[in-house]
């Protein structure tokens, strides 16, 4: 009986912390797998650009005409709708 509160606390911890985090990680992996050349993205640091080249671990973003920057693929946080960069 004395162990029951710890078991309940552990179960609540799993349902509130671990499961949502693994769901977000899965969605992020799927987003990175669907990336294509020409997609408009935002990095974790807030830099917005268009995908110029894709590799296995790295991605090249064109942040201005002729200015290309290389990032780790995992640093991409959001894929923007087409035309978002022109509107900004």
C-alpha positions in Angstrom: 0.0 0.0 0.0 2.9 2.4 0.7 4.2 1.9 -2.8 0.9 2.8 -4.5 1.4 6.7 -4.5 4.8 6.3 -6.2 3.3 4.1 -8.9 0.5 6.6 -9.5 3.1 9.5 -9.6 5.2 7.5 -12.1 2.2 6.8 -14.4 1.2 10.5 -14.3 4.7 11.5 -15.2 4.8 9.2 -18.2 1.4 10.4 -19.5 2.2 14.1 -19.0 5.8 14.3 -20.0 7.2 11.3 -21.9 4.4 10.5 -24.4 3.8 14.1 -25.6 7.6 14.6 -26.0 8.0 11.5 -28.1 5.0 12.5 -30.2 6.6 15.9 -31.0 9.9 14.2 -31.8 8.1 11.9 -34.3 6.4 14.9 -35.9 9.7 16.7 -36.3 11.4 13.6 -37.9 8.5 13.3 -40.3 8.7 17.1 -41.2 12.5 16.8 -41.9 11.9 13.7 -44.0 9.4 15.6 -46.2 11.7 18.6 -46.8 12.3 19.4 -50.5 14.4 21.9 -52.4 12.6 25.2 -52.6 10.7 24.9 -49.3 10.7 27.9 -47.0 11.8 27.2 -43.5 12.7 28.8 -40.2 15.6 27.5 -38.1 15.7 27.2 -34.3 17.7 30.4 -34.2 15.0 32.3 -36.1 16.7 32.5 -39.5 14.3 32.2 -42.4 15.3 31.0 -45.8 14.6 28.8 -48.8 16.1 25.3 -49.0 18.8 25.4 -51.7 20.3 22.0 -51.2 19.6 18.9 -49.1 22.0 16.4 -47.7 21.7 13.5 -45.2 22.8 15.6 -42.2 23.1 19.1 -43.5 20.8 21.6 -45.4 21.8 24.7 -47.3 19.5 27.7 -46.9 19.4 30.7 -49.2 18.7 33.6 -46.9 19.1 36.3 -49.5 20.0 36.5 -53.2 23.3 34.7 -53.5 23.8 34.2 -49.7 23.8 30.6 -48.7 24.2 29.2 -45.2 24.7 25.6 -44.2 22.8 24.2 -41.2 22.3 20.8 -39.5 19.0 19.4 -40.7 17.8 19.0 -37.1 18.1 22.9 -36.7 15.0 23.3 -38.9 12.0 24.1 -36.6 9.2 25.1 -39.0 8.3 24.7 -42.6 6.5 27.9 -43.8 3.7 28.0 -46.4 4.9 28.9 -50.0 5.3 32.6 -50.5 5.7 33.5 -46.8 9.2 35.0 -47.3 8.0 37.3 -50.1 5.2 38.6 -47.8 7.6 39.5 -45.0 
